[in-house]
């Protein structure tokens, strides 16, 4: 889990932000727009491609998704 408490997962062609609720300690998820994913990526949030099982660590790869 990222220190901000947020991770982004790409499943098929959709992006989902996942975190842990600070009140009930359950996993929380919501779909996010690619524009938001790019903003979070530049802020240091980790993005994972669930289709390949790899972390997206390059801006060019993120643009191709």
Buried (B, 14 or more C-beta within 10 A) or exposed (E): EBEEEBBBBBEEEEBBBBBEEEEEEEEEEEEBEBEEBBEBBEEEBBBBBEEEEEEBEEEEEBEEE
